Amino acid sequence: MRGSKEKDITQKALEMYNDVFADIINVLLFNGENVVTEDSLTDVLQESILKIDGGIRAQYRDIAKYWYNSKIKLSMFGLENQTKPEKLMPLRIFGYDGAEYTRQAKNENSKEARYPVITLVLYFGYNGRWCHPTNLLELLDIDKRIKPYVNDFKMNLFEIAYLDREKIDMFKSDFWILADYLYQMRVNKDYVASDTVIEHVDELLMLMSAMTKDYRFEETINEVKGKEHVTMCEVLDRVEARGREEGIKEGIKEGIKEGTVNILISLVNDGILSIADAAKRAGISEESFRGYLERG
């Protein structure tokens, strides 16, 4: 099983591709119009530095890219992936965006054109809506006398599973497969795969594995590696075949274990073995072995 850091990288890998990143921006911000092109995007160093209590700490965005028009920066776009709602998310986004604006304000960057920073929070949950604040004023405990002087900050939240079907079908990259999966699971509680060809097979299957916690998706990568025109239909066939194979192996394993335990029960009943020795030979606890004895 992957650690949290590996899982975090897995969730970002697909969106790091410019075709997928541009597709997400174009659908969510420009209603599917091809405004942001692949070749107009360049990667941004995802680390920014914060000074807190006299110390220095690094904070990391999920994914960020500059959007250029010729040599002029038009914007910086950031994507933050969330599989579950997070209460303090507006503060996190405020920190990320503020760090980029602070960078623009430094003397060494004074001759650069100023550009907006836009962060999109992509929520991948499909069993419930985002249930926490989406702006700063909702999050803060503010004395009503000073509230008029407190600037608000709104985060751009997109609940992918809850987008309209028409909006989901605007995606042209592999992100459509993910969005389609989330939508179907929310609406139908089941997923019927399409025959759409996957462009970034490894990254999509690793993301599906992390999203569903079904690691057979990741295990299938080697089986389809090098093949052309891989679709989710083929992937699901292989995932289901793996499930049947694992079920058969587990059944055989359980049958062998059951037979061994029955023999050990007989030896205990005949006074040849103690319960402790029999449990040890069966590879189970004494309590579990006593349970078998009572059932026998």
FIPA-727436 format. One line per 5 residues: number of its first residue (from 1); their letters; for each residue x, y, z of N, C-alpha, C, CB. Coordinates in steps of 0.05 Angstrom, whole numbers, plus 5000, padded with zeros to 4 digits. Atoms other than C-alpha are relative to their C-alpha. Last residue first. Glycine has a CB too. Layout:
residues N
NUM) a) X Y Z X Y Z X Y Z X Y Z  ...
***
This chain:
residues 296
296) grely) 4997 5028 5007 4667 4436 5327 4984 4982 5018 5029 4991 4999  5017 5005 5024 4640 4506 5335 5001 4971 4993 5008 5017 4976  5028 4998 4991 4669 4509 5406 4981 4994 4977 4994 5028 5011  5007 5022 4982 4736 4483 5383 4971 5000 5007 5017 5000 5025  5003 5023 5017 4739 4533 5325 4992 4975 5017 5026 4994 4985
291) grfse) 5024 4996 5015 4727 4589 5375 4994 4977 4981 5001 5026 4984  5022 5008 4982 4780 4562 5420 4973 5003 4987 5001 5016 5027  5000 5029 5001 4828 4568 5361 4978 4989 5018 5027 4989 5009  5012 5008 5025 4810 4642 5353 4998 4969 4999 5016 5010 4976  5028 4993 4999 4824 4655 5427 4985 4990 4975 4997 5030 5003
286) esiga) 5013 5020 4984 4890 4617 5423 4970 5005 5001 5011 4999 5029  4999 4996 4971 4911 4663 5367 4986 4977 5014 4987 5027 5007  5021 4982 4991 4924 4638 5296 5002 5003 5031 4972 4988 4992  4993 4972 5006 4983 4608 5258 4978 5019 5008 5005 5003 4971  5020 4990 5019 4953 4538 5257 5006 5029 4992 4972 4998 5012
281) rkaad) 4996 5015 5025 5017 4510 5290 4980 5010 4978 4996 4970 5004  4974 4991 5012 5014 4564 5344 5005 4987 4973 5023 4994 5019  5004 4973 5010 4940 4551 5357 5025 5010 4986 4992 5019 5022  5017 5003 5024 4954 4476 5364 4996 5027 4987 4973 4987 5007  4983 5011 5022 5012 4489 5413 4984 4998 4974 5010 4972 5008
276) aisli) 4980 4981 5006 4969 4535 5457 5018 4991 4976 5018 5006 5024  5013 4979 5016 4909 4489 5455 5021 5020 4991 4977 5014 5016  5014 4980 4984 4953 4432 5480 4988 5021 4981 5019 5014 5020  4990 4973 5000 4969 4374 5434 4984 5018 5019 4998 5012 4971  4972 5001 5011 4963 4298 5441 5013 5028 4999 5000 4989 4971
271) gdnvl) 4980 4995 4979 4903 4300 5487 5028 5000 4991 4997 4981 5022  4988 5025 4992 4857 4266 5437 5022 5003 5021 5012 4986 4976  5021 5016 4987 4813 4328 5433 5012 4973 5010 4977 4995 4981  5006 4988 4974 4875 4371 5419 4980 4982 5016 4989 5028 4997  4977 5005 4984 4897 4324 5363 4997 5011 5028 5025 5012 4987
266) silin) 5001 5029 4993 4827 4324 5333 5023 4993 5019 5002 4983 4975  5021 5003 4981 4826 4400 5335 4999 4971 5010 4972 5008 4988  4989 4992 4975 4894 4401 5300 4979 4998 5023 5009 5029 4998  4981 5020 4991 4866 4360 5243 5010 5007 5028 5023 4997 4980  5015 5024 4992 4806 4406 5236 5018 4978 5011 4983 4990 4976
261) vtgek) 5012 4995 4974 4851 4468 5237 4985 4975 5010 4982 5024 4999  4979 5001 4980 4893 4440 5180 4989 5003 5028 5021 5022 4994  4992 5028 4997 4831 4426 5138 5021 4997 5022 5010 4989 4974  5022 5013 4986 4804 4497 5150 5007 4970 5005 4973 5001 4983  4999 4992 4972 4871 4528 5131 4979 4985 5016 4996 5030 5003
256) igeki) 4977 5014 4988 4873 4488 5066 5002 5006 5030 5026 5010 4986  5005 5029 4999 4803 4510 5049 5022 4985 5013 4994 4989 4972  5018 5004 4977 4817 4583 5067 4994 4971 5003 4975 5016 4996  4985 4995 4975 4878 4583 5020 4983 4995 5025 5010 5029 5001  4982 5022 4996 4838 4552 4964 5015 5002 5026 5020 4997 4976
251) gekig) 5017 5023 4993 4783 4604 4973 5017 4975 5004 4980 4994 4977  5008 4997 4972 4834 4660 4975 4983 4977 5009 4984 5027 5004  4977 5005 4984 4865 4636 4910 4993 5001 5030 5022 5020 4994  4994 5029 5001 4797 4632 4877 5023 4993 5018 5006 4991 4971  5021 5014 4985 4778 4702 4901 5005 4970 5000 4973 5006 4988
246) eergr) 4994 4997 4972 4845 4730 4877 4980 4986 5018 5001 5030 5008  4976 5016 4994 4833 4701 4808 5007 5002 5030 5023 5010 4983  5008 5029 5000 4762 4728 4806 5023 4983 5007 4988 4992 4972  5017 5005 4977 4786 4797 4827 4991 4971 5002 4975 5018 4999  4983 5002 4977 4842 4796 4777 4984 4994 5025 5016 5026 5003
241) aevrd) 4986 5026 5002 4792 4780 4723 5019 4996 5023 5015 4998 4973  5019 5021 4991 4750 4839 4746 5012 4972 4999 4974 5002 4983  5004 4996 4971 4810 4886 4741 4981 4979 5011 4989 5028 5006  4976 5011 4987 4827 4858 4672 4998 5002 5030 5025 5014 4990  5000 5029 5004 4757 4869 4646 5023 4987 5014 5001 4994 4969
236) lvecm) 5019 5012 4981 4757 4938 4678 4998 4970 4997 4972 5012 4997  4989 4998 4973 4821 4957 4641 4981 4986 5020 5005 5029 5009  4980 5021 4997 4793 4932 4575 5012 5000 5028 5023 5005 4979  5014 5026 5003 4730 4974 4582 5020 4977 5004 4987 4998 4972  5008 5008 4974 4773 5032 4608 4984 4974 5000 4983 5023 5013
231) tvhek) 5025 4986 4991 4807 5035 4541 4993 4991 5028 4977 4994 4980  5011 5011 4975 4878 5019 4517 4975 5016 5008 5022 5000 5023  5029 4997 4998 4890 5040 4445 4988 4985 5024 4987 4989 4974  5013 4976 5012 4961 5015 4438 4970 4999 5004 5007 5002 4970  5022 5005 5018 4994 4966 4485 4989 5026 4989 4978 4984 5014
226) gkven) 4990 5005 5027 5063 4980 4514 4978 4995 4980 5019 4978 4999  4977 4984 5007 5040 4971 4586 5009 4993 4972 5023 4997 5020  5007 4985 5024 4972 4938 4589 5023 5017 4990 4975 5018 5006  5013 5017 5019 4989 4882 4638 4993 5014 4974 4975 4989 5012  4980 5016 5014 5040 4925 4675 4988 4982 4978 5015 4982 5020
221) iteef) 4983 4983 5017 4987 4977 4691 5020 4983 4984 5015 5020 5017  5006 5006 5028 4937 4925 4717 5019 5015 4981 4971 5008 4994  4988 5025 5007 4968 4926 4787 4996 4993 4970 4988 4977 5017  4972 4995 5003 4950 5000 4792 5014 4974 4992 5012 5010 5027  4996 4981 5022 4877 4987 4778 5030 5004 4995 4986 5027 5005
216) rydkt) 4999 5016 5024 4879 4925 4823 5004 5018 4976 4975 4983 4997  4973 5000 5012 4897 4973 4879 5003 4982 4977 5019 4992 5022  5000 5026 5013 4823 4988 4893 5027 4998 4985 4975 4995 4981  4986 5018 4981 4828 5047 4941 4999 4971 4990 4987 5003 5028  5018 5022 4993 4777 5080 4894 5011 4982 5022 4994 4983 4976
211) masml) 5027 4990 4995 4812 5147 4887 4982 4979 5011 4988 5011 4974  5000 4984 4975 4883 5122 4896 4972 5009 5007 5018 5024 4996  4993 5017 4978 4873 5066 4845 4999 5015 5026 5028 4988 4996  5024 5016 4994 4837 5112 4797 5005 4982 5024 4993 4983 4975  5019 4982 4988 4897 5160 4802 4974 4985 5007 4993 5024 4982
206) mlled) 4991 4995 4973 4946 5104 4789 4981 5019 5015 5028 5013 4999  5005 5024 4984 4904 5082 4730 5010 5003 5029 5012 4976 4987  5029 5002 4995 4902 5153 4701 4995 4976 5018 4985 4997 4974  5009 4979 4982 4977 5163 4709 4971 4998 5007 5007 5028 4989  4989 5004 4973 4997 5097 4679 4989 5020 5020 5031 5003 4999
201) vheiv) 5010 5024 4987 4950 5103 4619 5010 4997 5029 5007 4975 4984  4979 5003 4979 4962 5174 4597 4992 4977 5018 5004 5027 5016  4975 4988 5010 4923 5177 4531 5023 4995 5020 4996 5030 4995  4986 4986 4979 4866 5129 4548 5027 5010 4989 5005 4982 5025  4972 5008 4998 4822 5110 4489 5014 5018 5021 5015 5002 4972
196) tdsav) 4982 4978 5006 4748 5121 4500 5029 4991 5005 4993 5024 5018  4978 5010 5017 4711 5054 4498 5019 5023 4992 4989 4986 4975  5003 4993 5029 4667 5073 4557 5024 4988 4985 4999 5031 4996  4977 4988 5014 4664 5041 4626 4993 5005 4971 5024 4982 5002  4999 5014 5025 4598 5029 4663 5021 5014 4983 4972 5000 4985
191) ydknv) 4985 4988 5022 4605 5051 4735 5000 4981 4976 5029 5006 5010  4986 5020 5015 4557 5039 4793 5014 5014 4976 4979 4978 4989  4986 5018 4981 4524 5079 4848 5014 4977 4986 4979 4989 5021  5009 5028 5004 4480 5107 4792 5011 4981 5021 5007 4991 4972  5028 5003 5010 4482 5182 4804 4990 4972 5000 4999 5012 4972
186) rmqyl) 5019 4983 4984 4544 5191 4848 4971 4995 4992 5006 5030 4997  5001 5012 4973 4583 5132 4818 4981 5016 5018 5028 5000 5013  5015 5025 5000 4565 5155 4748 4997 4988 5028 5013 4980 4981  5028 4993 5005 4589 5227 4761 4982 4974 5001 4997 5013 4973  5011 4988 4976 4654 5204 4793 4970 5006 4997 5015 5026 5007
181) ydali) 5001 5021 4979 4670 5156 4735 4986 5012 5025 5028 4990 5007  5022 5018 5007 4652 5209 4683 4997 4979 5021 5005 4987 4973  5025 4985 4994 4698 5260 4717 4975 4982 4995 4999 5025 4984  5003 4997 4971 4755 5209 4718 4974 5014 5007 5024 5016 5011  5005 5027 4990 4745 5190 4645 4996 5001 5030 5023 4981 4993
176) wfdsk) 5028 5007 5005 4737 5263 4625 4994 4973 5012 4994 5000 4970  5015 4991 4977 4805 5279 4658 4970 4993 4997 5004 5030 5004  5005 5022 4982 4836 5236 4604 4984 5008 5025 5026 4986 5008  4976 5015 4992 4829 5296 4558 4992 4976 5017 5020 5018 5016  4990 5014 5023 4769 5325 4521 5024 4982 5007 5008 5020 4978
171) fmdik) 4972 5008 4997 4727 5351 4578 5008 4983 4976 5004 4984 5027  4983 4981 5013 4662 5382 4552 5029 4993 5002 4995 5028 5011  4994 5009 5027 4624 5319 4570 5015 5020 4984 4974 4993 4986  4981 5022 4999 4629 5337 4644 5008 4991 4971 4988 4976 5015  4974 4989 4994 4594 5404 4631 5022 4978 5000 5000 5014 5027
166) erdly) 4991 4985 5023 4535 5371 4596 5028 5012 5004 4980 5023 4993  4990 5019 5020 4529 5320 4651 5011 5015 4976 4977 4981 4992  5021 5010 5018 4523 5377 4701 5013 4981 4980 4987 5024 4985  5003 4983 5024 4579 5381 4753 4977 4989 4983 5026 5000 4983  5026 4986 5000 4565 5345 4818 4998 5020 4977 4996 5014 5027
161) aiefl) 5022 5020 5003 4620 5292 4813 4973 5013 4997 4999 4982 5024  5000 5013 5026 4671 5347 4799 4977 4981 4996 5027 4985 4996  5007 5027 4991 4655 5391 4859 4996 4983 4974 4975 5000 5018  5014 5014 5021 4691 5455 4836 4996 4971 5010 5015 5001 4973  5005 5028 4995 4711 5505 4890 4985 4987 4977 4985 4995 5026
156) nmkfd) 5016 5010 5023 4742 5572 4873 4997 4970 5002 5015 5008 4973  4985 5020 5015 4764 5601 4940 4981 4989 4978 5009 4976 5019  5016 5022 5009 4735 5667 4962 5017 4980 4986 4977 5010 4982  4985 5016 5020 4774 5717 5003 4984 4976 4994 5029 4993 5011  5007 5028 5004 4739 5771 5044 5019 4988 4979 4971 4998 4991
151) nvypk) 5002 5008 5028 4770 5836 5068 4994 4970 4998 5027 5006 4985  4986 5025 5006 4755 5853 5140 4996 4993 4971 4990 4977 5019  4973 4994 5008 4737 5926 5150 5017 4976 4994 5014 5016 5023  4999 4984 5025 4662 5918 5151 5028 5005 4990 4985 5026 5004  5005 5015 5024 4671 5861 5202 5000 5016 4974 4973 4986 5002
146) irkdi) 4977 4998 5018 4703 5905 5254 4995 4986 4974 5025 4990 5013  4992 4971 5003 4641 5920 5296 5023 5003 4981 5008 5011 5028  5016 4987 5021 4612 5850 5282 5008 5030 4996 4971 4999 5008  5016 4981 4985 4670 5818 5320 4985 5017 4979 5017 5018 5019  4995 4971 5003 4695 5764 5273 4981 5016 5017 4997 5008 4970
141) dllel) 5018 4991 4978 4704 5689 5284 5005 5030 5003 5006 4985 5027  4990 4984 4978 4734 5672 5216 4979 5006 5021 5013 5025 4990  4982 5016 4984 4713 5615 5170 5009 5015 5026 5025 4993 4984  5015 5022 4988 4652 5645 5137 5017 4985 5021 4990 4980 4979  5018 4989 4980 4690 5710 5126 4983 4978 5013 4981 5020 4986
136) lntph) 4987 4993 4975 4748 5673 5093 4980 5010 5021 5020 5022 4994  4988 4973 4999 4709 5638 5038 5010 5007 5028 4980 5021 4990  4986 4996 5026 4689 5567 5018 5011 5029 4998 4982 4994 4977  4999 4973 5012 4667 5544 5087 5016 5001 4974 5011 5020 5020  4985 4981 4984 4657 5469 5099 5001 5027 4986 5029 4990 5005
131) cwrgn) 5016 4991 4977 4607 5417 5075 5013 5021 5018 4992 4977 5017  4981 4986 4983 4631 5399 5005 4984 5014 5022 5017 5021 4983  4990 4974 5010 4576 5354 4979 5021 5011 5019 4977 5020 4998  5010 4977 4985 4567 5280 4995 5013 5026 4991 5005 4996 5031  5021 5010 4981 4581 5210 4969 4989 5023 5018 5012 4979 5018
126) ygfyl) 5025 5004 5014 4617 5234 4906 4978 4989 5019 5003 4981 4976  5019 5016 4986 4682 5264 4932 4974 4997 4985 4994 5012 5028  5006 5026 5013 4732 5288 4881 4980 4983 5015 5026 4986 4996  5009 5019 4979 4736 5362 4901 4990 4975 4986 4977 5012 5017  5015 5021 5013 4779 5403 4853 4992 4979 5022 5016 4987 4977
121) vltiv) 5000 5023 4982 4801 5469 4886 4982 4979 4987 4989 5007 5028  5024 5016 5002 4819 5519 4831 5002 4976 5020 4994 4990 4971  4997 5028 4990 4871 5572 4845 4973 4987 4999 5012 4999 5028  5026 5013 4998 4875 5637 4805 5004 4970 5008 4985 5002 4973  4995 5027 4991 4934 5685 4812 4973 4987 5005 5018 4999 5026
116) pyrae) 5017 5012 4979 4927 5749 4772 5009 4972 5007 4971 5000 4992  5019 5019 5011 4984 5783 4735 4984 4987 5022 5015 4978 4983  5015 5013 4979 5030 5843 4746 4978 4982 4988 4987 5021 5020  5029 4993 5000 5078 5859 4690 4986 4984 5022 4988 4993 4972  5018 5020 5012 5151 5850 4711 4971 5010 5000 5002 4973 5015
111) ksnen) 5004 4994 5028 5194 5911 4724 4982 4980 4985 5027 5002 4986  5015 4975 5003 5187 5907 4799 4994 5008 4971 5014 5023 5014  5021 5006 5020 5208 5834 4802 4984 5025 4993 4982 4978 5010  4988 5012 5024 5275 5846 4836 4980 4993 4978 5015 4975 5008  4986 4981 5016 5241 5894 4884 5011 4988 4974 5022 5013 5015
106) kaqrt) 4971 4997 4994 5193 5842 4910 5014 5019 4980 5014 4973 5001  4995 4974 4987 5118 5854 4900 5029 5005 5006 4984 5003 5025  5003 4979 5020 5109 5797 4850 5008 5028 5011 4972 5001 4989  4977 5003 5018 5136 5748 4901 5000 5022 4979 5000 4973 4987  4977 4989 4986 5086 5774 4952 5025 4999 4982 5005 4985 5026
101) yeagd) 5002 4971 5002 5031 5761 4901 5023 5014 5014 4973 5010 5012  4993 4993 5028 5055 5689 4894 4998 5031 4997 4981 4986 4981  4971 5003 5004 5057 5680 4970 5008 5008 4972 5008 4970 5005  4986 4977 4988 4987 5710 4977 5030 4998 4996 4994 5001 5029  5003 4977 5018 4959 5659 4928 5015 5024 5010 4970 5007 4996
96) ygfir) 4987 5006 5025 4986 5600 4968 5000 5024 4981 4987 4976 4986  4971 5000 4997 4968 5630 5035 5015 4995 4974 5007 4978 5021  4992 4972 4995 4897 5647 5014 5030 5002 5003 4985 5011 5025  5000 4987 5026 4890 5577 4987 5009 5029 5002 4973 4998 4986  4978 5011 5016 4910 5547 5054 5002 5014 4973 4995 4970 4995
91) lpmlk) 4975 4990 4989 4864 5594 5092 5024 4990 4984 5003 4993 5030  4997 4972 5008 4805 5578 5047 5026 5012 5010 4976 5016 5009  4991 4997 5028 4819 5503 5058 5002 5029 4991 4981 4985 4982  4982 4977 5002 4813 5507 5134 5010 5005 4972 5023 4996 5019  5011 4975 4989 4752 5462 5139 5017 5024 4995 4996 4996 5030
86) epktq) 4981 4991 4979 4776 5407 5092 4991 5028 5010 5029 5001 4989  5001 4971 4993 4726 5368 5051 5020 5006 5022 4971 5008 5008  5020 4995 4979 4748 5299 5026 5001 5029 5007 5006 4982 5025  5018 5024 5001 4784 5274 4963 4980 5002 5023 5016 4975 5002  5010 5008 4974 4815 5343 4952 4981 4976 4997 4985 5024 5014
81) nelgf) 5018 5024 5000 4860 5363 4894 4991 4994 5029 5014 4976 4988  4998 5014 4975 4889 5434 4890 4979 4977 5001 4996 5019 5024  5020 5020 4995 4901 5464 4821 5006 4987 5027 5000 4978 4977  4993 5022 4982 4938 5529 4810 4977 4981 5003 5008 5011 5027  5022 5018 4992 4935 5577 4752 5011 4979 5019 4987 4987 4975
76) mslki) 4990 5024 4989 4984 5636 4745 4976 4983 5009 5020 5004 5023  5011 5009 4975 4960 5689 4697 5017 4977 5011 4971 4991 4997  5028 4991 4997 4973 5728 4634 4989 4992 5027 4984 4988 4978  5016 5017 4983 5049 5723 4636 4972 5012 5003 5013 4998 5028  5014 4986 4978 5077 5760 4576 4984 4980 5016 4982 5023 4989
71) ksnyw) 4982 5000 4977 5128 5727 4530 4988 5013 5025 5026 5014 4993  4973 4993 5010 5080 5706 4474 5019 4999 5024 5001 5029 4987  5008 4991 5027 5015 5700 4514 5025 5013 4988 4976 5021 5001  4986 4979 5015 5035 5659 4575 4985 5007 4974 5028 4991 4993  5013 4999 5026 4997 5619 4627 5012 5024 4985 4969 5003 5003
66) ykaid) 5003 4973 5011 5041 5601 4686 4987 4998 4972 5027 5015 4998  4988 4994 5026 5029 5533 4717 4995 5029 4993 4989 4981 4978  5003 4972 5008 5014 5507 4787 5015 5003 4973 5011 5019 5022  4990 4995 5027 5002 5437 4815 4996 5029 4993 4985 4981 4979  5002 5026 5015 4992 5411 4886 5012 5004 4972 4970 4991 4998
61) ryqar) 5024 5003 5016 5019 5474 4921 4999 4972 4989 4998 5021 4978  5000 5012 5027 5073 5465 4972 4972 5000 4988 5011 4972 5001  5027 5009 5005 5089 5505 5035 4999 4992 4970 4979 5022 5007  5008 5002 5028 5160 5512 5061 4971 4991 4998 5019 4980 4985  5014 5024 5007 5175 5537 5131 4993 5000 4970 4974 4996 5017
56) iggdi) 5007 5001 5028 5224 5587 5158 4988 4973 4993 5026 5005 4982  4990 5023 5015 5228 5604 5231 4991 5001 4971 4992 4974 5013  4971 4998 5002 5221 5669 5269 5012 4978 4985 5011 5001 5027  4988 5000 4973 5150 5652 5291 5031 4999 4998 4990 4976 5015  5019 5003 4978 5130 5637 5219 5015 4998 5026 4981 4975 4995
51) klise) 4986 4995 4975 5168 5659 5157 4980 5000 5022 5016 5027 4998  5014 4984 4980 5136 5626 5096 5018 5004 5024 4974 4986 5009  4988 4999 4974 5172 5600 5034 4984 5019 5018 5029 5010 4999  4997 4972 4992 5138 5578 4970 5009 5000 5030 4974 5016 4997  4993 4994 4973 5146 5510 4936 5001 5030 5005 5027 4987 5008
46) qlvdt) 5023 5002 4983 5109 5491 4873 5005 5007 5029 4989 4972 4998  4989 5012 4976 5161 5517 4825 4978 5000 5021 5026 5015 5010  4992 4981 4979 5116 5535 4766 5013 4983 5023 4976 5017 5011  5002 5008 4972 5109 5494 4703 5011 5021 5019 5015 4974 5004  4974 5009 4990 5098 5527 4636 4998 4994 5030 5022 5022 4994
41) lsdet) 4997 5006 4972 5033 5534 4597 5029 4992 5006 4981 4979 5009  4999 4974 4986 5021 5568 4530 5004 4997 5030 4974 5015 4995  4974 4987 5003 5040 5505 4491 5002 5028 5013 5007 5003 4971  4979 5015 4987 4981 5466 4517 5027 5015 5000 5003 4973 4987  4989 5021 5016 4930 5519 4498 5023 4986 5015 5010 5010 4972
36) vvneg) 4973 5006 4991 4887 5561 4544 5010 4976 4984 5000 4994 5031  4987 4975 4995 4826 5591 4508 5030 4995 5008 4986 5015 5022  4971 5006 5000 4798 5528 4476 5016 5026 5003 5008 4986 4974  4987 4986 5022 4725 5542 4496 5030 4996 5002 4993 5031 5000  4992 5018 5022 4697 5488 4542 5014 5014 4977 4977 4986 4990
31) nfllv) 5023 5015 5011 4658 5534 4588 5007 4984 4976 4978 5019 4993  5007 4988 5026 4717 5582 4598 4978 4984 4986 5024 5002 4982  5000 4971 5000 4733 5573 4672 4989 5012 4974 5028 5010 5004  5011 4989 4975 4715 5500 4687 4999 5031 5000 5018 4991 5023  5028 5008 4994 4721 5472 4617 4989 5015 5024 4999 4970 5005
26) niida) 5019 4992 5022 4782 5511 4593 4971 4993 5006 5009 4988 4974  5004 4971 4999 4820 5504 4660 4979 5009 4979 5026 5015 4995  5014 4993 4975 4810 5429 4663 4994 5030 5002 5016 4991 5024  5028 5010 5003 4829 5419 4590 4984 5007 5025 5000 4969 4996  5014 4980 5016 4892 5462 4599 4970 4992 4997 5013 5002 4972
21) fvdny) 5002 4975 4984 4915 5418 4657 4984 5021 4984 5028 5011 5006  5020 5004 4979 4900 5353 4619 4995 5026 5015 5008 4978 5019  5026 5004 5013 4937 5375 4556 4977 4996 5020 5001 4975 4981  5012 4975 5010 4993 5405 4597 4973 4996 4987 5019 5014 4981  4998 4999 5029 5007 5340 4635 4985 5025 4990 4988 4975 4986
16) melak) 4975 4987 5007 5015 5354 4709 5004 5002 4970 5023 4986 5013  5005 4971 5005 4941 5337 4718 5025 5015 4993 4987 5012 5024  5015 4997 5025 4955 5262 4711 4997 5030 4993 4972 4987 5003  4985 5008 5024 5011 5261 4762 4985 5006 4975 5008 4971 5001  4992 4976 5015 4977 5301 4818 5010 4992 4972 5022 5015 5014
11) qtidk) 5024 4984 5007 4937 5245 4851 5007 5024 4983 4987 5009 5026  5017 5015 5019 4997 5198 4848 4977 5017 4991 4990 4974 5013  4987 4997 5026 5042 5250 4882 4983 4986 4978 5028 4988 5000  5004 4972 5007 4993 5253 4941 5012 5005 4972 5013 5018 5021  5028 4997 5009 4989 5177 4944 4996 5028 4990 4980 4993 5022
6) eksgr) 5002 5012 5026 5065 5173 4948 4972 5004 4988 5007 4970 5001  4984 4983 5019 5066 5223 5005 4998 4989 4972 5029 5002 5009  5015 4976 5006 5009 5187 5041 5014 5018 4981 4994 5016 5026  5001 4981 4978 5044 5120 5037 4985 5025 4991 5028 5007 5010  4984 4976 5003 5025 5069 4983 4998 5018 5025 4992 5016 4976
1) m) 5017 4976 5000 5000 5000 5000 5018 5025 5000 4981 5000 5024
***
